[in-house]
Amino acid sequence: MSDLVPIELDDELWERVFVVSPLVLVGTREPDGSHDLAPKHRVVTLQGHFGFVCRPSHATWRNAVRERAFTVSWPSPRQIVMASAAASPRCDDGEKKTLRALPTVAATTVEGVLLDGGRLHLECRLERVIDDLGEDGLLLGRIMAAHADRRALRRRDVPDGTLVHDQPLLAYLHPSQFALIEHSTGFPFPKGFHRE
C-alpha cells in the first residue's frame, strides 16, 4: 500500500511534488509596439482553443487583454536557455533586454512574434478572461493559425515512440526542473475503448 501523507491545501501545495507540464513561450505586444515573450507552464489545450494561467498584475496578461491576441511557441530542447532568458526580469526602463538575443519570426494572422526554431506555434485571438481564481487567472484564446516543425509531425510511416526518441520533447517539472522526454510507450487503452 502507498505511504500517503496529507498535504496542506495552501499556496505551497504545488511546491511539494513535481508535476510535468509543457513549457511554452507566450508572445504579446507591448504598449510601445515592441514584443514580449514569457515562459508559461500552466496551460490547457482544447479543440480549437489554447489557454494559459497568468497573473493579472503581469505584463503578459495586460498585453493579451489589451491587444486581444497572443502567440504560443513550444521551444525545442536545444532552446532551454532561450526559454530561461525570456523569464529575465525587466530593466528599470521596463524592457527585457535579454529578448533581443532571441530569434523570432513574425506571426501570420495576429500581431506578434514566435520563437524561431520552435517545434509548434499557435496564433490566438483572446476569447475569454477568467480573472477570479485568486491571484491567478486564465486567458483562453481561439487558435487562428498553427505551424509545426515538419520533423515534429506524427506520420503513419514512423512509430510514435520512434518520433519521440528522434525529436525529444521539452517538459517543465514544476516547481524547479526541466526534462527531455526521449522515451515513450503506447498507452494501454482497454479493448473497445474509443474517444467520444
Residue, then its C-alpha position, 0 to 999 in steps of 0.5 A: m500500500s502507498d505511504l500517503v501523507p496529507i498535504e496542506l491545501d495552501d499556496e505551497l501545495w504545488e511546491r511539494v511534488f513535481v508535476v510535468s507540464p509543457l513549457v511554452l513561450v507566450g508572445t504579446r505586444e507591448p504598449d510601445g509596439s515592441h514584443d514580449l515573450a514569457p515562459k508559461h507552464r500552466v496551460v490547457t489545450l482544447q479543440g480549437h482553443f489554447g489557454f494559459v494561467c497568468r497573473p493579472s498584475h503581469a505584463t503578459w496578461r495586460n498585453a493579451v487583454r489589451e491587444r486581444a491576441f497572443t502567440v504560443s511557441w513550444p521551444s525545442p530542447r536545444q532552446i532551454v536557455m532561450a526559454s530561461a532568458a525570456a523569464s529575465p526580469r525587466c530593466d528599470d526602463g521596463e524592457k527585457k533586454t535579454l529578448r533581443a538575443l532571441p530569434t523570432v519570426a513574425a506571426t501570420t494572422v495576429e500581431g506578434v512574434l514566435l520563437d524561431g526554431g520552435r517545434l509548434h506555434l499557435e496564433c490566438r485571438l483572446e476569447r475569454v478572461i477568467d480573472d477570479l481564481g485568486e491571484d491567478g487567472l486564465l486567458l483562453g484564446r481561439i487558435m487562428a493559425a498553427h505551424a509545426d516543425r515538419r520533423a515534429l509531425r506524427r506520420r503513419d510511416v514512423p512509430d510514435g515512440t520512434l518520433v519521440h526518441d528522434q525529436p525529444l520533447l521539452a517538459y517543465l517539472h514544476p516547481s524547479q526542473f526541466a526534462l527531455i522526454e526521449h522515451s515513450t510507450g503506447f498507452p494501454f487503452p482497454k479493448g473497445f475503448h474509443r474517444e467520444 
